[in-house]
Amino acid sequence: MRQVVLGVDPGSRNTGFGVVQGERDRLVHLAHGRIATNGRASLPDRLRQIYDALADLIRRHRPHSLALEDIFLAASVQSALTLGQVRGVVLLAAAQAELPIHLYPALVVKKAVVGYGQASKEQVRLMVERLLGLTVTNQHAADALAVGLCHLFNSPAHLKVV
């Protein structure tokens, strides 16, 4: 069964996205990148930019579900609040499109993609590139692809990647 997943790595200035498809024993890369907001814009304006871009991605790729890292780290209380608001916008975009939302702890994402829950961001990026046969230059996009792959690997129609 073909399954398309939109993985998202939320950030108020750069939100990574990755669209991957799993079908039987194949992984297919459909899109990846980052939603770069205007750093000088107000937070409400940046949230709108993120929402609009995600809504457009959902319309274009018609994913079956959205995957997101469950727990996040922030440098300060203010950063945590801002990131929480971005996560809320991501969840809203998925809910309005009636997409199932799947949350995965970072440890689970790393273990699913690399095989080791304490893997570095660089190790995750390299494994994402290897699994999908492409080069990913943006860490936010690599993280988003990783959470999308994690969902495919943990879905009922579990993929075996050889």
N, C-alpha and C positions, 0 to 999 in steps of 0.2 A: 504494500500500500504506500502510495506517495504521501509524504508529509513535509510541509513547508513550515519552517520555524523562523520567527523574527527574534533574534537575540539583541538585547539592549544593555549598554553600559552607560548609565546615566551620569551626567555632569552638567553643571550650569553653564559652563563655557564650551565644553566639547562633550557631546553625547555620541558614543559609538553605537553603530548598528551593524548587524550581520544577518543576512538572509541565507539560510541553508536548506537544502532539501535532502531528505533521506528516502530512498526507495530500494527496498530489499537490502542488498549488501553494498549499495552505492551511496556515496556522499556527493552532493553537487552544490557548488558555490553559485549563488544567484546574484548576490550583491553585498558590498560592505563599504563602510566609510564612516564619516563623522558629521554630525550636525554641529557646525561651528556657529555660536551665537555672537552677537556684537557685545564685546566685553564692556563697552561704555553704556549699553542700554540698561534700562531698569530691569530688575528681576522679573516683574510681570511681563515685560516685552520679551525677555529671553525665554520665559516659560511658554509664551505664545508661539515663538519661533520653533521651539522644540516640538510642541504639540502639532503645529501645522505640518512640519516635516515628517513626523511619525505618521500622522493621518494620511499623508500622501504616500509614504512607503507602504502602508497597509493597503491602500487602494490599488497601488501598482502591483504588488507581489501577492496579495491575497493569502497571507499566511494562515495556517490552521491554528497556530498558537503563538504566544509571546513568552519568551524566557528571560528571566531577570535574576541577577544575583540577589540573594535574600538578605544577607548581612553586609553592611558597608562600613568602612572606616572613614573617619573624618578628622582633620587636623585640629578642629576646634568646635565648640558648641555652635557657633554661627555657621560654619561649614556644614555641620550635620543637619541643621535646620534647612539650609538652602538645598542640600542634596535630597532631603526628605520631600521638599516641595517638587523637585524635578522628578523624583520617583512617583509622586502623586500624579503628575501630568502624564507620565508614561503609562501608569495604571489606568488613568482615565481614557487615554487614546485606545488602549486595548479593550476596555470595558464598553466604550461606545461602539466599537466595531464587533462587539460580542465575541471577542477572542478569549479562549481559555488562557489564564495566566499561570505560569509555573515558576516558582521561586526556588533557587538552589543556593545553599551556602557556598562560599568561595572554596572551601576544602573539597566539597563534592565536585565542583566544576573542575578544579585542578586534577583531582583523582580520575575523573572520567576522561579527561583529554590527555593528560600526561602519564597517569598511572601512579602519581605521587601527590598527596594532598598538600605538601609543603613546597611544591614546585615554584620557581621564580616566574615573574611575568615574562621574562625572556624565554624560558623553557616552554611556557604556554604558547607564546607567539610562534616559536619554531615548530611546535607540534601541530598547531592549527595550520600553518603553511604546508607542512608535510601531508597532513590528512586531506587537505583540499587542493593541493598542487598549485599553490599560488604564493605570491609575495605580499605581505601585509606590512605597510610602513607605518601605520598609525596604531599605537598601543590600545586606544579606546576601541577601535574597530576589531583588533585581535581579541580583546576581552569579550566583546559582544559576540563574535563568531564562536568563541569558546563556550559561552553559556548556551548558545543555540545548539552546538554539537552535544553538549552535556545533556540537553533535553532529548535529542534524538537517541543518544545512547541509553537513556533511562526510560524511554517510552516503552509501552507494551510490545510494540513491534520492534524490539531491540535489534539494532544493526550489529552485524559482525564485520569489523573492518579488518581486512587481511593485509 
